[in-house]
Every structure is written in structure tokens, then in C-alpha cells.
Amino acid sequence: MKVLVIGAGNMGFTYSEGMASSPLLSKQKLRIYDTDPNKIKTLNEDGRFQVYSKLEDCLPKSDIVFIAVKPYHCEGLFEEMKSLINQGQLFVSLMAGVTIDTIQNQLGVQKVVRTMPNLPAQVGKGVTSYTESEEVSRVELLMVRNLIETTGVSIHVETENFIDASTGISGSGPAYVFYFMQSMLDAALKMGFSEYDSKVLVSSTFEGAIALFNQNNISPESWIDKVASKGGTTRAAIDSMEDNNVNELIKDAAYAAFDRAVELGKE
């Protein structure tokens, strides 16, 4: 099976790294296409990939094609691709907001899988939601799932609405966590901790809380009740967040990302 990744940016390269060692490739090197000379040089030096700078050299004979460019680049890219593809190929989009209909219409193809990846895929802890056009077979969908799970876990969703929704939760979600972490780091520094100690305090706290959540069938709300005893320090912090409506503000932020994903699909 010949797999091609178009675009060697953050997400394209992340998925390329994960898939490069996949047994699904039957010892064939993963193909990567990019136009940036510096990226091409770096990829060639890496040695794990078959690197291309011309679409006509790699696209026509690829079986599965991952499209990992910025959404605003897709229209020009599709024009270049259109004369080089065939109906037997399967196209997997890593682009935010670009609908299956758009890809089908602009490329003139039928078999499309749309995904929403996230940044932790870079460390094998990603979560990718995905859905497919009706022309994609179960066997093809299984192959795609196995490929994207080389970067973490996957969630199959029934409609593209859930792809947009997952953009607001998992796709943009790491930034919400980093935002919260930065606020805690700033507080620790203000309290007098060194940068190193602040980082250890915050990162270890997050790691520990996530481990507790994953290893027990207890809701976050129940964990809060376990930690935040009446009149205690944690309850003072939680009361402050509730007084400032932090819960609703976080939900509003997630919906803002969701709404923007829907808007991108209409532009």
C-alpha cells in the first residue's frame, strides 16, 4: 500500500512519523510531498521517507493520500491535484473546516475521510475524530483508522457536525490546557517559586490529576468534592472560579471554536 502525505508542516510531519513504521505500508517508505526546499532537505536527511517536490511524481500512483495543508491553501492545491488523481484513490483530510463535499467537488473524487487531529499526536498521545463519505468501504475505513492510530487514539463519528464539534473540544483543547497551565505558572512565579520549580509544580499536578481521572471511574466533579473540603483552601479556589463564572467561560470558548470550524466550512 502506497501512502502519500501532502504537506510536511506540524500535523503532516507528525502523522508521517507515526505512519512511517506502520506494518500496513508493507516495508514501503511513506511518501511525503512538500515545496519548501528546507523541509525537503530535512526530510531527505531523515531517511525514513520517500520525499517528493513534484506532485506528478508521487500522486498518480498513491493509494491513500493524506492532505495536511492549511485550509486556505487547499483551493490552489486541488487545482494542481485534479488532473493527477483517479477514482480508486482514498483521500484523508487533516484540514480544519474543509468539508467532504468541498473536497469531492473540487477534486472530482468520491472516497474521502475527514479528520480532526490534535497537537498531542506529536508525542503519540493524540486523539483524532474521523468520518467518511458513503463511498468509503469498511475495509478502507479500517485501514485509515489503523494509520491515524499510529499517533494515539481515534474516535469514529457519524456526521461532519461532530468533526466540527470535536474541533472545539480536542482539536483546540490543548490550547485551553496550556492557557490554564500558563495562568498557574504565572501565579507560582508571583508567589516566589523559581521557573524550574513552577514548571515541576504545574506539570506534575496536571499529570497526576489526569492519571487519577483515567485510572478511576469517578467524574471530575466528584474528584473536586473529594479535594475541596468545606472551609478549606481548595474550596476557596473553586469558589473563586465559580464566582467568576469560569465554568461557563470555558464552555463558551469551546463553542467559539466549534462555531468557527463551521464558518470555515462555508467560506
N, C-alpha and C positions, 0 to 999 in steps of 0.2 A: 504494500500500500504506500503510495507516494503522497506525503502531506506537505503542503506549502503554507508558509506564514507570510502574508504580505504586510510589511511594516515591522521594523525592529526597534520600536520605541519601548517604553516601560512594560506595557502589557504584552506586546508582541514578543519581546525577548523573554519575558517571564514564562509565557506558555511554551515558547520554543525550548527553553531549558528543561522544562518539565517533560515535554513530549520527546525530546531527543533520545532519551534512553528507553522509551516505551517499546516493549516487545511487539506491539501492534505494527511497528514500522518494518518488521522483518529484516532487521540489520541494515536497512537503508537509512542514509543520513536524512535528517529533516531538512527540508528546503526553506530558505529564507530569501525574500526579495526586499531590497531597500535601495534608495537612490543616494543616500548620504555617503560620500566617499570615506569619511572617518568611521562610520558604523560598519561599512563593508570591510574595511581594513581590519577592524577589531574582530569581526565575525570570522574572517578568514584565518586570523591568528589563533582563534579559539580552537578550531579543528574539529568541532563536533557537528558542524553544519555544512550543507552544500549551499553556497552563497551565490545569489544572482543579482545583477543590476539591470537586467532587461527582462520584462515580462514574457516576451515571446520565447525566451529560452527555458522558462520553467512552468508557466501557467497551463499551456495546452495539454501537457501530459501528467498533470497532477490530479489525484483522485479526490482529496479533501483539501479545500482552500480556506484557511483562516484569514479573515480580513481584520487587521488590527491597526487601522489608521484613525486619525482624528475625524469626527463626523463631517467637519466642514471640508475635508479633503476627498470625501467619497465620490462626489459627483464627477470630478475630473478623472479620478481613478477608474470609475466604472466605464467611462468613455474609452479609456485605454484598454480595459479588460474585454470589452464586449465582443470584439472580433476574434478573441483568442480562446474562448471557452466553448464547452459542449454540454448538452443536457444530462450527460451521465455524471457530471461532477456535483459534489456536495459542497455548499458554501456555508461557512460558520462565521457569523459576525460577532466581533468583540466591541463593536461601536455603540456608544450610548445614544439612545433616541432614534436610531435609524430602523425603520420598521421592516418587517418581512416583505410587505407589499412594495415598498420602495426598492428594495434590493431585487426582487423578482422583476419589477417593471423596468428598472434602469439597466439591469444586466440581461434581461430576457431569459431568465432561468426559472426553475420550479423548486428545486430542492435547497431549502435554506433553513439553517438553525440560527436563532438569535439568542445571544447570551448576555448576561450581566456579570462580569467578573469583579473582583476587588483586589486591593493592593496587597493584602497578606499572602496572596498567591506567590509572591516573591520569596517567601520562606516556607512554602508548602503548606500554609495554613489558610489558603483562600477558600471562598465559597462562591460558586458560580451557578446562578439560576439559568435555566435554558428552556426554550420551547421551539417547536418546529412547524414548518408548513406541512400540509397534509400529504404532500408527495414524498416525504422522507419516510423510508421504511423503518421497521423496528430494529432490524439488524444495523442499519446505518446510524440510527439514533444511539444504539448501544455502543457503537464504535466511537461516536463523538463523546458520549459520557465517559468512556474509559480514557479518552485522550485528555479531556478537561480535568479529570480527577487526578491527573499527574501533578496538579498544583494544589490539591486539597480535596474538598468535598463538593458535591453538586446537588442541586435541587431542581427536579423537573416540575415545571408549572404548565398549566393547561392553556393559558392565554397570554398574549403580549402585555395585557394590563398588569399582570403580576411581574413581568420583567421591569416595567416602569416603576412599580411599587417597590421591588427589591432594590432598585437604584436608590431609593430614599432610605432603605434600611441597611443593606450590606454593601452596596456599591459606594455610597458616600459615607457609610457608617464609620469606617476607620478614622476619618477626619473628625467626627464628633468625639471619638475616644481621645484622639490626640489633643483636641481642644480642651477637654476636661483635664487631661494629664498636664497640659501646659499651665492651666489655672492652678492646679495643685503644686506644680513645681514653683510657680511664682510665689505662692503662699509660703512654701517651705523656705525658699531663699529669703523672703521677707522676715521669717521667724529667726533667721540667722544660720541655717544649715548651709554647708558648702554645696557647690554644684554637684559634686560626686555623691554626697550623702543624700541630697534631694532626689537625684535620679534613682538611687537604690530604694529609698523610701517609697517613691511613687510607683516605679515599675514593679517592684516586688509586691506591693499592695494590689495592683491590678492582676498580676499573675496569680496570686493567692486567692483572690476573690473569684476569678474565673475557674480555677481548679475546684474550689468548693462548689460552685454552681454546677459544673459539669459532672462532678462525682456524686451528686446527691439529687434526689427528685424533690427539690424544695424551690419554691418560687423566689425571685429577688425580694418581693415584698415580705415574705416570711423570714428571709435572712436579715432584712432590715430590722424586723421586730425582735429577732434574736440578739442583735448587736445593740440596738438603740433602747436601752432601758430608761424608764421614766425618770426624768430629772438628771440624766447623765450627759456626758459630753457629746456622744453621737446623736442623741435626741436633739440636743441644741443645734447641731449642724443640719440635721434633717428638717427641723422646724424652720430654720432659716431658709432652706431651699424651698420648702412649701409656701412660706410667707411670700417669697419672691416668684412664685409660680413657675419654678424651673421645670417641673414635670410637663406642663403644657407647652412651654417654650421649646423643649426638646422635640415634642410631637409636632409642633408647628414647623420646626426645622426639617424634620423628616418629610413632611408633606410638601414643603417648599421644593425639596429635591425631586420628589415624585412628580409634582406639577411641572417642573422644568423639564423632566425627561419626556413627559407627554408633549410639551411645547416643541421640543427638539424634533420629535417625530412628525410634526406638522409643518415645520419650516422648509 
